[in-house]
């Protein structure tokens, strides 16, 4: 590693401005960069959008040797490669999708690379270890480091084999990066990668620009179309199955007139790649996908993420919603859920290895708590990761429109009693008929009209039966049987005995919001629109996504400040030396014409 004559952070700030166009670091970037430049191994837990990649890209331009970046997906590597090269960083990928691998290997051996991106499957091979010995190394950076841990929600076995590679180069520091890791996962990652206990930089998990909302699912096409009408920018819709992905993509495209494409593992590789590329390049497209989509996307201008059904865990939810608003501009994260989502999830837990089942049940219960809470969603989310947030955030549905809370313990006892007395084998529709005293033919045939629970629910309570059933299923106190009935589970017996209470959230009436309230971009500004059009043309010419040229925030500054010289343009945030040289004159001409 090279010695730096002036204080580390002074030098780093100068390079930050020259390469990336920023005057200062954000959050705890400076601390991580200083540790890397000092040769200290580090685990940095930073929220998505906090600039994790900068913490190794910037040092890679300052240190002697190459920074080897281990990343889980080829698409993610190629996205980051485009952005790095646009900033003048000497970068390359060495993957199965790269035809220029000979040139890349030659550039590495010649010491002509600042960054070399590889997948863990390649990095763990002895041949790659031997190849790395041919030139100086500056740093090992492990992206999506929660994949290292068997407790992480995206565990990848090949990540467990990286320790041998890094131990072969003991003088090269290690930087592990993730946005999603609870305390158990953090400890495991540090142990597996040989990072000392004092090497943790925990930057927090809050994404204040994201507005969280969780709503009951009734008509998902209508609900999603309404969300899309409010959010004109790019969006991701997560659906639970391939069939649902295809169905929603077709119906949303027809209902909204927006470009909507599907993405799932059942599509042929060419179609899947083409749909992903179209989404990355678009400024308005919505992609409907299974959760297989997203980790490989480094798209900063996603304006909303919607879930049609519950995710697998709070960790998964945080990771997936974190793909919205990575540019720091306002974004939405909306979940549409139903009681059947939890019933299906709890059935799947039976297939989980017994050693992990307890932890998975705890995760699902935590997710149910987030869905059912009347408290601030952000506070519940952040407390799950060990933080101590304020009681209200002012930017989630529960803070913006306070829900009511109703004690339904007595009604829950009646419902659970009906489940038990009818044999724990009937669905909610049948149970409602018993409880409300319907003289249905099936009820009479089975003699259930003679049960003590027959006809004991009426009036307003009858209308609350479905919400109570949903709450009990989310909590696991009602579980689905193999044949679609309901059975007692969780704390059901404690509720029946009067040892546990049940409350449900009563959502407020929804107010309508104006279209486009999620973006600070000026509306009807001819200069801003012209700058976006120029950016779009340059992106097509360069075969890169528009955000690789400049983010919206930089265009807003151009429209507001109207710089008249290259020197003035170079002072704006996000305009580094390479981009100033490549695009400066064209943007100045556009500004001068308006």
Buried (B, 14 or more C-beta within 10 A) or exposed (E): BEEBEEEBBEBBBEBBBBBBBBEEBBBBBBBBBBBBBEEBBBBBBBBBBBBBBBBBBBBBBBBEBBBBBBBBBBBBBBBBBBBBBBBBBBBBBBBEEBEEBEEBBEBBEEEEBBBBBBBBBBBBBEEBBEBBEEBBBBBBBBBBBBBBBEBBBBBBEBBBBBBEBBEEBEEBBBBBBBBBBBEEBBBBBBEBBBBEEEBBBBBBBBBEBBBBBBBBBEEBBEBBBBBBBBBBBBBBBBBBEBEBBBBBBBBBBEBBEBBBBBBBEBBEEEEBBEBBBEBBBBBEBBBBBBBBBBBBBBBBBBBBBBBBBBBBBBBBBBBBBBBBBBBBBBBBBBBBBBBBBBBBBBEEBEEEEEEEEEEBBEBBBBBBBBBBBBBBBBBBBBBBBEBEBEEBBEBBBBBBEEBEEBEBEEBBBBBBBBBBBBEBBBBBEBBBBBBBBBEBEEBEEBEBBEBEBBBBBEEEBBEBBBBBBBBBBBBBBBBBBEEEBBBBBBBBBEBBEEEBEBBBBEBEEEEEEEEBEBBEBBEEBEBBBBBBEBBBEBBEEBEBBBBBBBBBBBBBBBBEEBBEEBEEBBBBBBBBBBBBEBBBEEBBEBBEEE
